[in-house]
Amino acid sequence: MAQFTPINTPGTMYKAQLIKKRKSKDSQGQKTKKFRKHVPFPFTKLPAEIRNMIYEYSVVANEKIRIVGHKDTKGRMIAKRTFGYLGPRNDINLSLLRVSRQVREECTPVLYAKNRFCFEQASSMTLFMAQHATRLSDLRHVTIGFRCAHASTTSFAAFSSLAHTTNLQSITLDSWYFGSDWADPIALAEKFYLAACVWMEAVGLRKGEKKAALKMIRLGPILSKKPAQYLGPDGRYHESRLGHSEEEQAEFFRALGRLMD
């Protein structure tokens, strides 16, 4: 016959108390886990020098940042970065700009000042300048990759927008810019002057020196009138007209200086 144990016996009461204590401990542990606060890393308390190093590591690209015109999902034309076939596509990380207002205000000037922006089309340059109008004073280095054919209105508008880049330090004319005038520095200077005269005048007025813009212009490889020989990987000598001829570059700047008189 089975033995019957009353409910209020000392044994059953002791077991009930143990179960109750266990449940209360489990519920307390769950509450502490649920309401445990996450303490963020005090990034803004780091020294300014260290923060700037982190900003440069995060938002400064290894190569030029190439900008092209792009139509977004709403049909609007915007300036957007383009990548080469071989990348890299993860050389900068802009998520840092969304951390806080202070970080965004400190990091954004680094993004514009430390990178070199390359424009392969005149229209993309105009779009970029309009889209980032409040940050033009942060730009330091620009590369022009589009061809300024016959000083078109598009090229004129693109160069005119550079007048607002008050802290710009250099403009590099990439090899694509020269077009059919690679071997004619004088024709290239005339074409460049017609497109960039507003910007060059603005630089002169701002710096109190009429030809101050000449010191900011850099030329990429141009076609030399005299082919140069170079030793190829096959051990043979080859001829190339593409190079940094000091004679042609000097002729370009002399012609441009005469046009600015």
SETOR-262593 format. One record per residue: x, y, z of N, C-alpha, C, CB in turn. Coordinates in Angstrom, 1 decimal. Glycine has a CB too. Layout:
<recs>
       nX       nY       nZ      caX      caY      caZ       cX       cY       cZ      cbX      cbY      cbZ
        X        Y        Z        X        Y        Z        X        Y        Z        X        Y        Z
...
</recs>
This chain:
<recs>
       nX       nY       nZ      caX      caY      caZ       cX       cY       cZ      cbX      cbY      cbZ
      0.8     -1.2      0.0      0.0      0.0      0.0      0.9      1.2      0.0     -1.0      0.0      1.2
      0.6      2.3     -0.9      1.4      3.5     -1.0      1.3      4.3      0.2      1.0      4.3     -2.2
      2.4      4.9      0.6      2.5      5.7      1.8      2.0      7.1      1.5      3.9      5.7      2.5
      1.1      7.7      2.3      0.6      9.0      2.0      1.3     10.0      2.9     -0.9      9.1      2.3
      1.9     11.1      2.3      2.6     12.1      3.1      1.7     13.4      3.1      4.0     12.4      2.5
      1.4     13.9      4.2      0.6     15.1      4.3      1.3     16.3      3.7      0.2     15.4      5.7
      0.5     17.3      3.2      1.1     18.4      2.5      1.9     19.3      3.5      0.1     19.3      1.9
      1.5     19.4      4.7      2.1     20.4      5.6      3.2     19.7      6.5      1.1     21.0      6.5
      3.7     18.6      6.1      4.8     18.0      6.8      6.1     18.7      6.6      5.0     16.5      6.4
      7.0     18.7      7.6      8.3     19.4      7.4      9.0     19.1      6.2      9.2     19.1      8.6
      9.0     17.9      5.6      9.7     17.6      4.4      9.2     18.3      3.2      9.7     16.1      4.2
      7.9     18.3      3.0      7.3     18.9      1.9      7.5     20.5      1.9      5.9     18.6      1.7
      7.4     21.0      3.1      7.5     22.5      3.3      8.9     22.9      3.0      7.1     22.9      4.7
      9.9     22.1      3.3     11.3     22.4      3.1     11.6     22.4      1.6     12.2     21.4      3.8
     11.0     21.4      0.9     11.2     21.3     -0.6     10.6     22.5     -1.3     10.6     20.0     -1.1
      9.4     22.9     -0.8      8.7     24.0     -1.5      9.5     25.3     -1.3      7.3     24.2     -0.8
     10.1     25.5     -0.1     10.9     26.7      0.1     12.2     26.7     -0.8     11.4     26.7      1.6
     12.8     25.5     -1.0     13.9     25.4     -1.9     13.6     25.8     -3.3     14.5     24.0     -1.8
     12.4     25.3     -3.8     12.0     25.6     -5.1     11.7     27.1     -5.3     10.8     24.8     -5.5
     11.1     27.7     -4.3     10.7     29.1     -4.3     12.0     30.0     -4.4      9.9     29.5     -3.1
     13.0     29.6     -3.6     14.3     30.3     -3.6     15.0     30.2     -4.9     15.2     29.8     -2.4
     14.9     29.0     -5.5     15.6     28.8     -6.8     15.0     29.7     -7.9     15.5     27.3     -7.2
     13.6     29.7     -7.9     12.9     30.5     -8.9     13.2     32.0     -8.7     11.4     30.3     -8.8
     13.3     32.5     -7.4     13.6     33.9     -7.2     15.0     34.3     -7.6     13.4     34.2     -5.7
     15.9     33.4     -7.4     17.3     33.6     -7.9     17.4     33.7     -9.4     18.3     32.5     -7.3
     16.7     32.7    -10.1     16.7     32.7    -11.5     16.1     34.0    -12.1     16.0     31.5    -12.1
     15.0     34.4    -11.5     14.3     35.6    -12.0     15.2     36.9    -11.7     13.0     35.8    -11.3
     15.9     36.9    -10.6     16.8     38.0    -10.3     18.0     38.1    -11.3     17.4     37.9     -8.9
     18.5     36.9    -11.7     19.6     36.8    -12.7     19.2     37.3    -14.0     20.1     35.4    -12.7
     17.9     36.9    -14.4     17.4     37.3    -15.7     17.2     38.8    -15.7     16.1     36.6    -16.0
     16.8     39.4    -14.6     16.6     40.8    -14.6     17.9     41.6    -14.7     15.8     41.2    -13.3
     18.9     41.1    -14.0     20.2     41.8    -14.1     20.8     41.7    -15.5     21.2     41.2    -13.1
     20.6     40.5    -16.1     21.1     40.4    -17.5     20.3     41.3    -18.5     21.0     39.0    -18.0
     19.0     41.4    -18.2     18.2     42.1    -19.1     18.4     43.6    -19.1     16.7     41.9    -18.8
     18.7     44.1    -17.9     18.8     45.6    -17.7     20.3     46.0    -17.5     18.0     46.0    -16.5
     21.2     45.1    -17.8     22.6     45.5    -17.8     22.9     46.5    -18.8     23.5     44.2    -17.9
     23.5     47.6    -18.5     23.8     48.7    -19.4     25.1     48.5    -20.1     23.8     50.1    -18.7
     25.1     48.8    -21.4     26.3     48.7    -22.2     27.1     50.0    -22.1     26.0     48.3    -23.7
     28.3     49.9    -21.6     29.2     51.1    -21.5     30.0     51.3    -22.7     30.1     51.0    -20.2
     29.8     52.3    -23.6     30.6     52.5    -24.8     32.0     53.0    -24.5     29.9     53.6    -25.7
     32.9     52.7    -25.5     34.3     53.1    -25.3     34.3     54.7    -25.3     35.2     52.5    -26.4
     35.0     55.3    -24.4     35.1     56.8    -24.4     36.0     57.3    -25.4     35.6     57.2    -23.0
     35.6     57.2    -26.7     36.4     57.6    -27.8     36.8     59.1    -27.8     35.8     57.3    -29.2
     35.8     59.9    -27.5     36.0     61.4    -27.5     36.9     61.9    -26.4     34.7     62.1    -27.4
     37.2     61.0    -25.4     38.2     61.4    -24.4     39.6     61.1    -24.7     37.8     60.7    -23.1
     39.8     60.4    -25.9     41.2     60.2    -26.4     41.8     61.5    -26.7     41.2     59.2    -27.5
     43.1     61.6    -26.7     43.8     62.9    -27.1     43.5     63.2    -28.6     45.3     62.7    -27.0
     43.5     64.4    -29.0     43.1     64.8    -30.3     44.1     64.2    -31.4     43.1     66.4    -30.4
     45.3     64.1    -31.0     46.3     63.5    -32.0     45.9     62.1    -32.3     47.7     63.6    -31.4
     45.5     61.3    -31.3     45.2     59.9    -31.5     43.9     59.8    -32.3     45.0     59.1    -30.2
     42.9     60.7    -32.0     41.7     60.7    -32.8     41.9     61.0    -34.3     40.7     61.7    -32.2
     42.8     62.0    -34.5     43.1     62.3    -35.9     43.8     61.2    -36.6     44.0     63.6    -36.0
     44.6     60.4    -36.0     45.3     59.3    -36.6     44.2     58.2    -36.9     46.3     58.6    -35.6
     43.2     58.0    -36.1     42.1     57.1    -36.4     41.3     57.6    -37.5     41.2     56.9    -35.1
     41.0     58.9    -37.6     40.3     59.4    -38.7     41.0     59.2    -40.0     40.0     61.0    -38.5
     42.3     59.5    -40.1     43.0     59.3    -41.3     43.0     57.8    -41.7     44.5     59.8    -41.1
     43.2     57.0    -40.8     43.2     55.5    -41.1     41.8     55.1    -41.6     43.5     54.7    -39.8
     40.8     55.7    -41.2     39.4     55.3    -41.6     38.9     55.9    -42.9     38.5     55.6    -40.5
     39.2     57.2    -43.2     38.6     57.8    -44.3     39.5     58.3    -45.4     37.8     59.0    -43.8
     40.8     58.0    -45.3     41.8     58.5    -46.3     42.1     57.3    -47.2     43.1     59.0    -45.7
     41.8     57.4    -48.5     42.0     56.3    -49.5     43.5     56.2    -49.9     41.1     56.5    -50.7
     43.8     55.0    -50.3     45.2     54.8    -50.8     45.4     55.4    -52.2     45.5     53.3    -50.8
     44.4     55.4    -53.0     44.5     56.0    -54.3     43.5     57.2    -54.5     44.1     54.9    -55.3
     43.5     57.7    -55.7     42.6     58.9    -55.9     41.2     58.4    -55.8     42.9     59.5    -57.3
     40.3     59.3    -55.3     38.9     59.0    -55.3     38.3     59.5    -56.6     38.2     59.6    -54.0
     37.9     58.6    -57.4     37.4     59.0    -58.8     35.9     59.2    -58.6     37.7     57.9    -59.8
     35.4     60.4    -59.1     34.0     60.8    -59.0     33.4     60.8    -60.4     33.9     62.2    -58.3
     32.2     60.3    -60.5     31.4     60.3    -61.8     30.0     60.7    -61.5     31.5     58.9    -62.5
     29.3     61.1    -62.5     27.9     61.4    -62.4     27.1     60.1    -62.4     27.4     62.3    -63.5
     26.0     60.0    -61.5     25.2     58.8    -61.4     23.8     59.2    -61.1     25.8     57.9    -60.3
     22.9     58.4    -61.8     21.4     58.7    -61.5     21.0     57.8    -60.4     20.6     58.4    -62.9
     20.4     58.4    -59.4     19.9     57.6    -58.2     18.6     56.9    -58.5     19.9     58.4    -56.9
     18.0     56.3    -57.5     16.7     55.6    -57.6     15.6     56.5    -57.9     16.4     54.8    -56.4
     15.7     57.8    -57.5     14.7     58.8    -57.8     14.8     59.5    -59.1     14.6     59.8    -56.6
     15.9     59.1    -59.8     16.1     59.8    -61.1     16.9     61.0    -61.1     14.8     60.1    -61.8
     17.5     61.3    -59.9     18.3     62.5    -59.7     19.7     62.2    -60.1     18.1     63.1    -58.3
     20.4     63.2    -60.6     21.8     63.1    -60.9     22.6     63.5    -59.7     22.2     63.9    -62.2
     23.5     62.6    -59.3     24.4     62.9    -58.1     25.8     62.5    -58.4     23.9     62.1    -56.9
     26.7     63.1    -57.7     28.1     62.7    -57.8     28.4     61.5    -56.9     29.1     63.9    -57.4
     29.1     60.5    -57.5     29.3     59.3    -56.8     30.7     58.7    -57.1     28.2     58.2    -57.2
     31.3     58.0    -56.1     32.6     57.5    -56.3     32.5     56.2    -57.2     33.2     57.1    -55.0
     33.5     56.1    -58.1     33.5     54.9    -59.0     34.8     54.1    -58.7     33.5     55.3    -60.5
     34.8     52.8    -58.9     35.9     52.0    -58.5     36.5     51.3    -59.8     35.5     50.9    -57.5
     37.7     51.0    -59.8     38.3     50.3    -60.9     37.9     48.8    -60.8     39.8     50.4    -60.8
     38.2     48.1    -61.9     37.8     46.7    -61.9     38.5     45.9    -60.9     38.2     46.1    -63.3
     39.7     46.3    -60.5     40.5     45.5    -59.5     40.3     46.1    -58.1     41.9     45.5    -59.9
     39.5     47.1    -57.9     39.3     47.6    -56.5     40.3     48.6    -56.2     39.2     46.5    -55.5
     40.6     48.8    -54.9     39.9     48.2    -53.8     38.6     49.0    -53.5     40.8     48.2    -52.5
     37.6     48.3    -52.9     36.3     48.9    -52.6     36.1     49.1    -51.1     35.2     48.0    -53.1
     37.1     48.7    -50.3     36.9     48.9    -48.8     38.1     49.6    -48.2     36.8     47.5    -48.2
     38.7     50.6    -49.0     39.8     51.3    -48.5     39.5     52.4    -47.5     40.6     51.8    -49.6
     38.2     52.8    -47.5     37.8     53.8    -46.5     36.5     53.3    -45.9     37.6     55.2    -47.2
     36.2     53.8    -44.7     35.0     53.4    -43.9     34.4     54.7    -43.4     35.4     52.4    -42.8
     33.3     55.0    -44.0     32.6     56.3    -43.6     31.6     56.1    -42.5     31.9     56.8    -44.8
     31.4     54.9    -42.0     30.5     54.7    -40.9     30.9     55.4    -39.6     30.4     53.2    -40.6
     32.2     55.8    -39.5     32.6     56.5    -38.4     32.0     57.9    -38.3     34.2     56.7    -38.5
     31.5     58.4    -39.4     30.9     59.7    -39.4     29.5     59.7    -38.7     30.7     60.2    -40.9
     29.0     58.5    -38.5     27.6     58.4    -37.9     27.7     58.1    -36.4     26.8     57.3    -38.6
     28.9     58.1    -35.9     29.0     57.8    -34.4     28.4     58.9    -33.6     30.5     57.7    -34.1
     28.7     60.2    -33.8     28.2     61.3    -33.0     28.5     62.6    -33.8     28.9     61.4    -31.6
     27.8     63.6    -33.4     28.0     64.9    -34.0     29.4     65.4    -33.9     27.1     66.0    -33.5
     30.0     65.2    -32.7     31.4     65.7    -32.5     32.4     64.9    -33.4     31.8     65.5    -31.1
     32.2     63.6    -33.5     33.1     62.8    -34.4     32.9     63.2    -35.9     32.8     61.3    -34.2
     31.7     63.5    -36.3     31.4     63.9    -37.7     32.1     65.2    -38.0     29.9     64.0    -37.9
     32.0     66.2    -37.0     32.5     67.5    -37.3     34.1     67.4    -37.3     32.1     68.5    -36.2
     34.7     66.5    -36.6     36.1     66.4    -36.5     36.6     65.6    -37.7     36.6     65.7    -35.3
     35.9     64.6    -38.2     36.3     63.7    -39.2     36.1     64.1    -40.6     35.7     62.3    -39.0
     35.0     64.9    -40.8     34.6     65.3    -42.2     35.7     66.2    -42.8     33.4     66.1    -42.1
     36.3     67.1    -42.1     37.4     67.9    -42.8     38.6     67.0    -43.2     37.9     69.0    -41.9
     38.9     66.0    -42.5     39.9     65.0    -42.8     39.6     64.3    -44.1     40.2     64.0    -41.7
     38.4     63.9    -44.3     37.9     63.2    -45.5     38.2     64.1    -46.7     36.4     62.9    -45.4
     37.8     65.3    -46.7     38.0     66.2    -47.9     39.4     66.7    -48.0     37.0     67.4    -47.7
     40.1     67.0    -46.9     41.4     67.6    -47.0     42.5     66.6    -47.4     41.8     68.3    -45.8
     42.4     65.4    -46.9     43.5     64.4    -47.0     43.4     63.5    -48.3     43.6     63.5    -45.8
     42.2     63.5    -48.9     42.0     62.7    -50.1     42.2     63.6    -51.4     40.7     62.1    -50.2
     42.6     62.9    -52.5     42.7     63.6    -53.8     41.5     63.1    -54.6     44.0     63.3    -54.5
     40.6     64.1    -55.0     39.4     63.8    -55.8     39.7     64.0    -57.3     38.3     64.7    -55.3
     39.4     62.9    -58.0     39.7     62.9    -59.5     38.3     62.9    -60.2     40.5     61.7    -59.9
     38.2     63.9    -61.1     36.9     64.0    -61.9     37.2     63.7    -63.4     36.4     65.5    -61.8
     36.5     62.6    -63.8     36.8     62.1    -65.2     35.8     62.7    -66.2     36.6     60.6    -65.2
     34.8     63.5    -65.7     33.9     64.2    -66.6     33.7     65.6    -66.0     32.6     63.5    -66.7
     33.5     66.6    -66.9     33.2     68.0    -66.4     31.9     68.0    -65.6     33.2     69.0    -67.6
     30.9     67.3    -66.1     29.6     67.3    -65.4     29.7     66.7    -64.0     28.6     66.5    -66.3
     30.5     65.7    -63.8     30.6     65.1    -62.5     31.3     66.1    -61.5     31.4     63.8    -62.6
     32.2     66.9    -62.0     32.9     67.9    -61.2     31.9     69.0    -60.8     34.0     68.5    -62.0
     31.0     69.4    -61.7     30.0     70.4    -61.4     29.0     69.8    -60.3     29.3     70.9    -62.6
     28.6     68.6    -60.5     27.7     67.9    -59.6     28.3     67.8    -58.2     27.3     66.6    -60.1
     29.5     67.5    -58.1     30.2     67.3    -56.9     30.3     68.6    -56.1     31.6     66.7    -57.1
     30.7     69.7    -56.8     30.8     71.0    -56.2     29.5     71.5    -55.7     31.4     72.0    -57.2
     28.4     71.2    -56.4     27.1     71.7    -56.0     26.6     70.8    -54.8     26.1     71.6    -57.1
     26.9     69.5    -54.9     26.4     68.6    -53.8     27.1     68.8    -52.5     26.6     67.2    -54.3
     28.4     69.2    -52.6     29.2     69.4    -51.4     29.6     70.8    -51.2     30.5     68.5    -51.4
     28.7     71.7    -51.5     29.0     73.2    -51.5     29.5     73.6    -50.1     27.8     74.0    -51.9
     29.0     73.1    -49.0     29.4     73.5    -47.7     30.8     73.0    -47.3     28.4     73.1    -46.7
     31.4     72.1    -48.1     32.7     71.6    -47.8     33.8     71.9    -48.8     32.6     70.1    -47.7
     33.5     72.8    -49.7     34.5     73.2    -50.7     35.7     73.8    -50.1     33.9     74.1    -51.7
     35.6     74.5    -49.0     36.8     75.1    -48.4     37.7     74.0    -47.8     36.3     76.1    -47.3
     37.2     72.8    -47.6     38.1     71.7    -47.0     38.9     71.0    -48.1     37.2     70.7    -46.3
     38.5     71.2    -49.4     39.3     70.5    -50.5     40.7     71.1    -50.6     38.5     70.7    -51.8
     41.6     70.1    -50.8     43.0     70.5    -50.9     43.6     70.1    -52.3     43.9     69.9    -49.8
     43.3     69.0    -52.8     43.9     68.5    -54.0     42.8     67.9    -55.0     44.9     67.4    -53.7
     42.9     68.3    -56.2     41.9     67.9    -57.3     42.7     67.5    -58.5     40.9     69.0    -57.6
     42.2     66.4    -59.1     42.8     65.9    -60.4     41.7     66.0    -61.5     43.3     64.5    -60.3
     42.1     66.6    -62.6     41.1     66.8    -63.7     41.4     65.7    -64.7     41.2     68.2    -64.3
     40.5     64.8    -65.0     40.7     63.7    -65.9     39.9     63.9    -67.2     40.4     62.5    -65.3
     39.0     64.9    -67.3     38.2     65.0    -68.5     38.9     65.9    -69.5     36.8     65.6    -68.1
     38.5     65.8    -70.7     39.0     66.5    -71.8     38.3     67.8    -72.0     39.0     65.7    -73.2
     39.0     68.9    -72.0     38.4     70.3    -72.1     38.4     70.6    -73.6     39.1     71.3    -71.3
     37.5     70.0    -74.4     37.4     70.2    -75.8     36.8     71.6    -76.2     36.7     69.1    -76.5
     37.6     72.4    -76.8     37.1     73.7    -77.3     36.5     74.6    -76.2     36.1     73.5    -78.4
     36.9     74.4    -75.0     36.4     75.2    -73.8     34.9     75.2    -73.8     37.0     76.7    -73.9
     34.3     74.1    -73.8     32.8     74.0    -73.8     32.3     74.6    -72.5     32.4     72.5    -73.9
     31.0     74.9    -72.6     30.3     75.5    -71.5     30.3     74.6    -70.2     28.8     75.9    -71.8
     30.3     73.3    -70.5     30.3     72.4    -69.3     31.7     72.5    -68.6     30.1     70.9    -69.8
     32.7     72.5    -69.4     34.1     72.6    -68.8     34.2     74.0    -68.1     35.2     72.4    -69.8
     33.7     75.0    -68.7     33.8     76.4    -68.1     33.0     76.4    -66.8     33.2     77.4    -69.1
     31.9     75.8    -66.7     31.1     75.8    -65.5     31.8     75.0    -64.4     29.7     75.2    -65.7
     32.4     73.9    -64.8     33.1     73.0    -63.9     34.3     73.8    -63.2     33.6     71.7    -64.5
     35.1     74.4    -64.0     36.3     75.1    -63.5     35.8     76.4    -62.7     37.2     75.6    -64.6
     34.7     77.0    -63.1     34.2     78.2    -62.4     33.8     77.8    -61.0     33.1     78.8    -63.1
     33.3     76.6    -60.8     32.9     76.1    -59.5     34.1     76.0    -58.5     32.1     74.8    -59.5
     35.3     75.9    -59.1     36.5     75.8    -58.3     36.8     77.1    -57.6     37.7     75.3    -59.1
     36.2     78.2    -58.0     36.5     79.5    -57.4     36.1     79.5    -56.0     35.7     80.6    -58.2
     35.2     78.6    -55.5     34.8     78.6    -54.1     35.7     77.7    -53.3     33.4     78.1    -54.0
     36.7     77.0    -53.9     37.6     76.1    -53.1     38.7     77.0    -52.6     38.1     74.9    -54.0
     38.4     77.7    -51.5     39.4     78.8    -51.0     40.7     78.2    -50.5     38.7     79.6    -50.0
     40.7     77.0    -50.1     42.0     76.4    -49.6     42.6     75.4    -50.5     41.7     75.8    -48.2
     42.2     75.4    -51.7     42.8     74.4    -52.7     44.3     74.6    -52.8     42.1     74.5    -54.0
     45.1     73.5    -52.9     46.5     73.6    -53.0     47.1     73.2    -54.3     47.2     72.8    -51.9
     46.4     72.3    -55.0     46.9     71.8    -56.3     45.8     71.3    -57.2     48.0     70.7    -56.1
     46.0     71.5    -58.5     45.2     70.9    -59.5     46.1     70.2    -60.5     44.3     72.0    -60.3
     45.9     68.9    -60.6     46.7     68.1    -61.5     45.9     67.8    -62.8     47.1     66.8    -60.8
     46.5     68.0    -63.9     45.8     67.7    -65.2     46.3     66.3    -65.6     46.2     68.7    -66.3
     45.4     65.3    -65.5     45.7     63.9    -65.9     45.9     63.8    -67.4     44.6     63.0    -65.4
     46.5     62.7    -67.8     46.9     62.5    -69.2     45.6     62.5    -70.1     47.6     61.2    -69.4
     44.5     62.0    -69.6     43.3     62.0    -70.4     42.8     63.4    -70.7     42.1     61.3    -69.6
     43.2     64.4    -69.9     42.8     65.8    -70.1     43.3     66.3    -71.5     43.2     66.7    -69.0
     44.5     66.0    -71.8     45.2     66.6    -72.9     44.5     66.4    -74.3     46.6     66.3    -73.0
     43.9     65.2    -74.5     43.3     64.9    -75.7     44.2     65.0    -76.9     42.1     65.8    -76.0
     43.8     65.6    -78.0     44.6     65.7    -79.2     45.7     66.7    -79.1     43.7     66.0    -80.4
     45.7     67.5    -78.1     46.7     68.5    -77.9     47.9     68.1    -77.0     46.1     69.8    -77.4
     48.1     66.8    -76.9     49.2     66.3    -76.0     50.5     66.9    -76.4     49.2     64.8    -76.0
     50.8     66.9    -77.7     52.1     67.3    -78.2     52.2     68.8    -78.6     52.5     66.5    -79.4
     51.2     69.6    -78.2     51.1     71.0    -78.5     50.9     71.8    -77.2     50.1     71.3    -79.6
     51.9     72.1    -76.4     51.7     72.7    -75.1     51.0     74.1    -75.2     53.0     72.9    -74.4
     51.2     74.8    -76.3     50.6     76.1    -76.5     49.1     76.0    -76.7     51.3     76.9    -77.7
     48.7     75.1    -77.5     47.3     74.8    -77.8     46.6     74.4    -76.5     47.1     73.8    -78.9
     47.3     73.5    -75.7     46.8     73.1    -74.4     46.6     74.2    -73.5     47.7     72.0    -73.8
     47.6     75.1    -73.4     47.5     76.3    -72.5     46.3     77.2    -72.9     48.8     77.1    -72.5
     46.1     77.4    -74.2     45.0     78.2    -74.6     43.6     77.6    -74.2     45.0     78.4    -76.1
     43.5     76.3    -74.4     42.3     75.6    -74.1     42.0     75.6    -72.6     42.4     74.1    -74.6
     43.1     75.4    -71.8     42.9     75.4    -70.4     42.5     76.8    -69.9     44.2     75.0    -69.7
     43.2     77.9    -70.4     42.9     79.2    -70.0     41.4     79.6    -70.3     43.8     80.2    -70.7
     40.9     79.3    -71.4     39.5     79.6    -71.7     38.5     78.9    -70.8     39.2     79.2    -73.2
     38.9     77.7    -70.3     38.0     77.0    -69.4     38.2     77.4    -68.0     38.2     75.5    -69.5
     39.4     77.8    -67.5     39.7     78.0    -66.1     40.0     79.5    -65.8     40.9     77.2    -65.7
     39.7     80.4    -66.7     40.1     81.8    -66.4     39.4     82.4    -65.2     39.7     82.7    -67.6
     38.1     82.0    -64.9     37.4     82.5    -63.8     38.1     82.0    -62.5     35.9     82.1    -63.8
     38.4     80.7    -62.4     39.1     80.2    -61.2     40.5     80.9    -61.0     39.3     78.7    -61.4
     41.3     81.0    -62.1     42.6     81.6    -62.0     42.5     83.1    -61.5     43.3     81.5    -63.3
     41.5     83.8    -62.0     41.3     85.2    -61.6     40.9     85.2    -60.1     40.2     85.9    -62.4
     40.0     84.3    -59.6     39.6     84.3    -58.2     40.8     84.0    -57.3     38.5     83.2    -58.0
     41.7     83.1    -57.7     42.9     82.7    -56.9     43.8     84.0    -56.9     43.7     81.6    -57.6
     44.0     84.7    -58.0     44.8     85.9    -58.0     44.3     86.9    -57.0     44.9     86.4    -59.3
     43.0     87.2    -57.0     42.4     88.2    -56.2     42.5     87.8    -54.7     41.0     88.4    -56.5
     42.3     86.5    -54.4     42.4     86.0    -53.1     43.8     86.1    -52.5     41.8     84.6    -53.0
     44.8     85.8    -53.3     46.1     85.8    -52.8     46.9     87.0    -53.1     46.8     84.6    -53.4
     46.3     88.0    -53.8     47.0     89.2    -54.0     48.1     89.1    -55.0     47.5     89.8    -52.8
     48.1     88.1    -55.8     49.1     87.8    -56.9     48.4     87.4    -58.1     50.2     86.8    -56.4
     48.5     88.1    -59.2     47.8     87.8    -60.4     48.0     86.4    -60.9     48.1     88.8    -61.5
     49.2     85.9    -60.9     49.5     84.6    -61.5     49.7     83.5    -60.4     50.7     84.7    -62.4
     49.1     83.7    -59.3     49.2     82.7    -58.2     48.8     81.3    -58.6     48.5     83.2    -56.9
     47.8     81.3    -59.5     47.2     79.9    -59.9     48.3     79.1    -60.6     46.0     80.1    -60.7
     49.3     79.7    -61.2     50.3     78.9    -61.9     51.0     78.0    -61.0     51.3     79.9    -62.6
     51.2     78.4    -59.7     51.9     77.6    -58.7     51.1     76.4    -58.3     52.4     78.5    -57.6
     49.8     76.4    -58.5     49.0     75.3    -58.1     48.7     74.3    -59.1     47.7     75.9    -57.6
     49.1     74.5    -60.4     48.8     73.6    -61.5     49.9     72.6    -61.6     48.6     74.4    -62.8
     49.6     71.3    -61.7     50.5     70.2    -61.9     50.1     69.5    -63.2     50.5     69.2    -60.7
     51.1     69.1    -64.0     50.9     68.4    -65.3     51.2     66.9    -65.1     51.7     69.0    -66.4
     50.3     66.1    -65.6     50.6     64.7    -65.6     51.5     64.4    -66.8     49.3     63.8    -65.7
     51.7     63.1    -67.1     52.5     62.8    -68.3     51.9     63.3    -69.6     52.6     61.2    -68.5
     52.7     64.0    -70.4     52.3     64.6    -71.7     53.1     64.0    -72.8     52.4     66.1    -71.7
     52.6     64.1    -74.0     53.3     63.6    -75.2     54.4     64.6    -75.6     52.3     63.5    -76.4
     55.6     64.0    -75.6     56.8     64.8    -75.9     57.0     64.8    -77.4     58.1     64.3    -75.2
     57.5     65.9    -77.9     57.8     66.0    -79.4     59.0     65.1    -79.7     58.1     67.4    -79.8
     59.9     64.8    -78.7     61.0     64.0    -78.9     60.8     62.7    -78.2     62.3     64.7    -78.4
     60.7     61.6    -78.9     60.5     60.3    -78.3     61.6     59.9    -77.4     60.3     59.2    -79.3
     61.3     59.4    -76.2     62.4     59.0    -75.3     62.5     57.4    -75.3     62.0     59.5    -73.8
     63.7     57.0    -75.1     63.9     55.5    -75.0     63.9     55.0    -73.6     65.3     55.2    -75.7
     63.4     53.8    -73.4     63.4     53.2    -72.1     63.6     51.7    -72.2     62.0     53.5    -71.3
     64.1     51.1    -71.2     64.5     49.7    -71.2     63.2     48.9    -70.7     65.7     49.4    -70.4
     62.7     48.1    -71.6     61.5     47.3    -71.2     61.8     46.1    -70.4     60.8     47.0    -72.4
     60.8     45.4    -69.9     61.0     44.2    -69.1     61.6     43.0    -70.0     59.7     43.7    -68.5
     61.5     43.1    -71.3     62.0     42.1    -72.2     63.5     42.3    -72.4     61.3     42.1    -73.5
     64.1     43.4    -71.8     65.5     43.6    -72.0     65.8     44.4    -73.3     66.3     42.3    -72.1
     64.8     44.9    -74.0     65.0     45.7    -75.2     64.6     47.1    -75.0     64.2     45.1    -76.4
     65.2     48.0    -75.8     64.9     49.4    -75.7     63.6     49.8    -76.6     66.1     50.3    -76.1
     62.8     50.5    -76.0     61.5     51.0    -76.7     61.4     52.5    -76.7     60.3     50.3    -76.0
     60.6     53.0    -77.6     60.4     54.5    -77.7     59.0     54.8    -77.2     60.6     55.0    -79.1
     58.9     55.9    -76.5     57.7     56.4    -76.0     57.6     57.9    -76.0     57.4     55.9    -74.5
     56.5     58.5    -76.4     56.4     59.9    -76.4     55.7     60.4    -75.2     55.6     60.4    -77.7
     55.2     59.5    -74.3     54.5     59.9    -73.1     55.5     60.0    -72.0     53.4     58.8    -72.8
     55.6     61.1    -71.4     56.5     61.3    -70.3     56.4     62.7    -69.7     58.0     61.1    -70.8
     57.4     63.0    -68.8     57.4     64.3    -68.1     58.5     65.1    -68.7     57.6     64.1    -66.6
     58.3     65.6    -69.9     59.3     66.5    -70.6     59.3     67.9    -70.0     59.0     66.6    -72.1
     60.4     68.2    -69.4     60.5     69.6    -68.8     60.4     70.7    -69.8     61.9     69.7    -68.1
     60.8     70.4    -71.0     60.7     71.4    -72.1     59.3     71.7    -72.4     61.5     71.0    -73.3
     58.5     70.7    -72.6     57.1     70.9    -73.0     56.3     71.5    -71.8     56.4     69.6    -73.4
     56.6     71.1    -70.6     55.9     71.6    -69.4     56.2     73.1    -69.2     56.3     70.9    -68.1
     57.5     73.5    -69.4     57.9     74.9    -69.3     57.2     75.7    -70.4     59.4     75.0    -69.4
     57.1     75.2    -71.6     56.4     75.9    -72.7     54.9     76.1    -72.4     56.6     75.1    -74.0
     54.3     75.1    -71.7     52.9     75.2    -71.3     52.7     76.4    -70.4     52.4     73.9    -70.7
     53.6     76.4    -69.3     53.4     77.5    -68.3     53.8     78.9    -68.8     54.3     77.1    -67.1
     54.7     78.9    -69.8     55.0     80.2    -70.4     53.8     80.8    -71.2     56.3     80.1    -71.3
     53.2     79.9    -71.9     52.1     80.3    -72.8     50.9     80.6    -71.9     51.7     79.1    -73.7
     50.7     79.9    -70.8     49.6     80.2    -69.9     49.8     81.5    -69.2     49.4     79.1    -68.9
     51.1     81.8    -68.8     51.4     83.0    -68.2     51.2     84.2    -69.1     52.8     83.0    -67.7
     51.5     84.1    -70.3     51.3     85.2    -71.3     49.8     85.5    -71.4     51.9     84.9    -72.7
     49.0     84.4    -71.4     47.5     84.6    -71.5     46.9     85.3    -70.3     46.8     83.3    -71.7
     47.6     85.2    -69.2     47.1     85.8    -67.9     47.5     87.3    -67.8     47.6     85.0    -66.7
     48.4     87.7    -68.6     48.9     89.1    -68.6     47.7     90.1    -68.9     50.1     89.4    -69.5
</recs>
